[in-house]
Amino acid sequence: MNALYGILLGIVLITGSGLAQTRSTAAIDDAVPPLSSSDRQPSAVAIKNYERGLLSDNDGVVESSLYYAVRLRLTHPSHDFTSLSRAIDKLVASGRTPSIRYKAYLASTLYAAPALIRIETTSSPESMHDFFLDISEQLRSRLLVRNN
């Protein structure tokens, strides 16, 4: 009888460790890489790919491209991103979903004034949603005028 319990306990432990490993891998896959400023010039190919992504028919691709376009702006605040900025501004008015329009609005604000965001607090969000939420909170706290 003890041998049977030993075998069952072994199976449970092996199954449990496999599930834990699967969960930790999924968390890593959803994680967003940290931001860091760079002196290197952004790749023209990357910029063109983000522009194409902003024009995609797939809403997820558009939102992902907005995310990476914002990261690009935050890490290269002095670079001229005129073409990306124009594409983002178009999405503010004509994005297919409210989520795209809102994220495009946040991105457009950052493209106009990247200094409004403190990059060190945005450097380790857990997801793209958290990244835009953090940016939204920072802009709200910076741009909101309070009458006390």
N, C-alpha and C positions, 0 to 999 in steps of 0.2 A: 504494500500500500504506500509506504514512504517513497518507493521508487517511482510510482505513478505520480505522486505529488511533485517529486523532483523534476520529472519530465515536463509536467504541465507548467511548473514555475519557470523552467528553462524556455519553453515555448512563449510564455507570456513576456518574459524579459526580452527575448529576441525580437518579438513582434513590436513591443513597446519602444525599443531602441530604434527600430526601423522607422516607425512613425515619427519619433522625435527628430530623426535625421531628415526625413522628408519635410517636416514643418520648418526646421531651421534652414533648409535649402530654399524653400519657398520664400521665407522672410528675406533671405539674401537676394533672391531674384527680384523682389519688389523694392528693394532698397534703392535709394537715389544716391549716386556718387557725390562726394563733397565738392563744394565750390572752392576754387582757389584762383586768385588773380594770376595772370600770366603776361609776361613781356612779349611772348611770341605772338605774331600776327595770326588771326584766325584764318583758317583755310577757306579759299574762295569756293572750293567744292562743297564744304560744309554749309557755307552761307547759301549757296544755290540749292542744295538739298533741303534746307529749312524752308526756303521760299517755295519750292515745289510742294513740300509737305503742307504748307499753309493753304495751298490751292486744292488739296486732295478732296475727293468725295467721301472719304472715310473720316468720320468725326474724331475717332481715336488718333488717327495720324495727325490731324490738324491740331488737336490739343497737345500731343507730344511735341510737335514742331514748335508750338508756342512756348512750351516749357524750355526746350533747348535754345530757342531764340532768346528768351529772357536770361537764361544762364550765360549765353554768349555775351549779351549786353552787360551783365553784371561783372563778368570777368574781364571784359575789355571796354571799360567805360569811355575811353577816349577815341575808340575806333569809329569810323563813319559807316553806319549800317543803313543808309538811305533806302535801299531797295527792300530790305526786311521791314523797316519802319512803315513804308507805304503799304506793304502787304498786310501788316498787322492792323494798320488804321482802317483798311477796307473791311477786315473781319469785325471790327468794333460795330460797324453799321450793318453789315450784311452776313455775319456768321449764321450758320444754319440753326444753331441751338443757343439757348440763353447761356449755357456754360461756356461755349466758345466765345460768345460776345463779351461775357464778363472777363474771362481770362485774357482776351484780346485787349480789353480796356485796361486791365492791370499792366499788360505788356506795353501798351502804347504809352502809358504814364511813365513807365520805367525807361522806355526809349527816349522820352523827352527829358527825363531828369533821373539818371541812374543813381545819383548821390542821395536820393530819398531813402534808399534801402541800405541797411547795414549788412554787408555781405557775411560778416562773421556769425550773425544769428541765423542766417539762411543756409549755412554751410552743411548742415546735416539733417535735412528733413527725411522722414521715413518713406514718403511717397510724393508723387507729383501733386496730389490733392493737398497734402500738408505744406508743400512748397508754396503753392498759390495762396493757401490760407494764411501762411506766415507773411507773405508779401502784402496781402490784403490788410492784415492787422497792422503791419508797420506803416502802410500808407494811411490807413484810417487814423492812427495815433499821431502821425506827422501832419496830416492835412486838416484834421478836424479842429475847428476853432471853438473853444469853450468860453462861455461867458459866466464868470463866477462872481 
